[in-house]
Amino acid sequence: MSDELIGGRYQVIDCLRKTGFCETYVARDNQLPNNPRCVVKKLQPQSNEKFILETARRLFDNEARVLYKLGNHPQIPRLLAHLEVEKQFYLVQEFIEGKDLAQVEIVPSNLWHGKQAMAFLEEILEILAFVHQNQVIHRDIKPSNLIRRVTDGKIVLIDFGAVKEISNMTLTEGRGNLLTVAIGTPGYMSAEQQRGDPRLNSDIYAVGMTVIQAMTGFHPDQLPRDRQTGEICWRERIRNCNLGLADIIDKMVRNDFRERYQNINEVLSDLKKLKQKPNQRFNQQPSPKNQPSVQPFSSKSLLWATIVSLLSIIALLGPRVINVLRAINHYNSGNQFLHENKYEEAFEAFDRAVDIQPDFALAWTNRGYALGQLKKYVDKFSSCAQATYHEPEFAEAWNCRGLARERLKQYEDALKEYNQAIEVAADDNQSSRAFYNKGQVLIKMGRYEEAIEATQEVLGLQPDYFLAWTQKCRALYELKQYQDAKTNCEISLSIEQNYQPTIKMLEEIDLKLRQEQNLGQ
C-alpha cells in the first residue's frame, strides 16, 4: 500500500473492499500507542459539482454525528474520526476482529434450527432497538454486515446504509436536481425501500430474510413468491420448525409494510410469548405407528388401478400441454415486443408467461431484460434470480443478474454473478458474453490488468468481436499504454468502421500521444 498517511495519521495496511465509489481499508493509527488497527472508509461522490459537494459535506457531517451516537452501543463499531481531504470524505471506525456471518454461519451446509434462529433474532433485534430509538434506519442488514466478534462471540452490526448515500449521489442529466439510488441489497430490501421510501420496519424485513436464508440455505432471491399475494414462499424448504416462530418470521417479511411488525418491541414481545408456549411444529412426517397399513393388490385390482392411473395421467397432461403452449405464445409475443423496443408490453407478456409457467427460466430472464430497459434494476435482478432458481445452469440468467448488480453499482457482487455465468456456460457464445461483462465491471472497479485478461478470453473465443477490442483499448488507455490502446481500437474499427465510441476513444488516444510527443521535444 501507499506510504502516504490519510489525514497525516492513518497508514493503510490492507484493502477490505471496493464497491463503486466507496473503498474500505484496514489502517494503522500512527498517533496512538501501539498503533492500533482501525477501519477507514473513503467516500467520493460521483461528481465534483459544487452543489453535489456541498450536499455531500452536509450529509457527511450529519452522518458522522449519528454514528458517534450509535457507537455508544457495545455491538456497533465506534466512530473514531471523520475528515475531508481534497474533496474526499473519510470515516474512521473501530476495527472488529472476527468473521461475518456469510463466511461461516449462514451457508447452505449449516442450516439453522429453531433455537439458533430465536437466539439470533433476540440478539440482533436488541441492537436494532437501540438504532431505531435514535431514529436511524440501517438499510443494509444482511449476513455480510454482521460480524461475530472473536473476543466475546457477540454479533456486531456494521456498514450503515446511509453512509453509501454520499458516494451514490449524482446530478440528473441536464438538470440541477439531486439523484440518489435506492440503498440496500436485492433480496434483503423490502418493496418500499426499493422505491426509495425506507421505514423502520424495513430493517425488520431484512432481519427476517436473513433468518430465512439461515434456515433454508437459499439466498432470498432464490426463493419464489406467491403469484397472488407476493409473499415469500419458504416454509416448505425447512422441517420441524416451531409454528409460532414461523408465524413471527412471516409477519417480519410481509410484502406490505402495513401488515408487517411496526416496531422492534412488537417482535421481541412475540418472541418472549413464544418461549412460554408448547413447542408446536410443522412439516413433520407421521410416525410409523400412525402410518396406514398397506393391503396387497389382487391382480384384478392392479389392472383396474393401472387403467385409472393412465386415464388420470391423460387428464392431467392435457391442461399442462395447453398451459405450456399458452406460456410459449406469451413468451414469443414478449420477444416480438422487445424487438420493437416496446418494453412495457414485453414485460407484461413475459409476466403472463411466468404466471402460467412459473419455472419458465427463459421468460424470467427476458422479463428481467425488459425491466432493465425500463430502468427498474432491482426488479430486474429479482426476475433473473427467479430464472437461476429454476435453472441454476442457465448462464444468461447469471449474466442478467450481473448486469442488474452493475447498474446498482454493486460491482463486487456483479463480478460474482459473471464468474458464475462463466462456470456454467454451455457454449462459446455464453462464455464470451460473461467474460466481456466481467471485463466491463473490472474497468469500472479500476482493475484494468484483470479487465484485459478477461477481455482477452473473449477475443480467444471470438476474434472478430469488435466491442471486446474496444474494451481492451479502454483498459490500456486507463493504464496510460496509449500506443497499445491505439492498436486495439484500430483493430476494432477495421471490423466495425462506424462505431462512434471507438472513434471517440481513438481521438482521445491520439490527443494523448501528441501531448506525450510534445513533452518529449
Secondary structure, 3 states (H helix, E strand, C coil): CCCCCECCCEEEEEEEEEECCEEEEEEEECCCCCCCEEEEEEECCCCCCHHHHHHHHHHHHHHHHHHHHHCCCCCCCCEEEEEEECCEEEEEEECCCEEECCCCCCCCCCCCCHHHHHHHHHHHHHHHHHHHHCCCCCCCCCHHHEEEECCCCCEEECCCCHHHHHHHCEECCCCCCEECCCCCCCCCCCHHHHCCCCCHHHHHHHHHHHHHHHHHCCCHHHCCECCCCCCECCHHHCCCEEHHHHHHHHHHCCCCHHHCCCCHHHHHHHHHHHHCCCCCEECCCCCHHHCCCCCCCCHHHHHHHHHHHHHHHHHHHHHHHHHHHHHHHHHHHHHHHHHCCCHHHHHHHHHHHHHHCCCCHHHHHHHHHHHHHCCCHHHHHHHHHHHHHHCCCCHHHHHHHHHHHHHCCCHHHHHHHHHHHHHHCCCHHHHHHHHHHHHHHHHHCCCHHHHHHHHHHHHHHCCCCHHHHHHHHHHHHHCCCHHHHHHHHHHHHHHCCCCHHHHHHHHHHHHHHHHHHHHHC
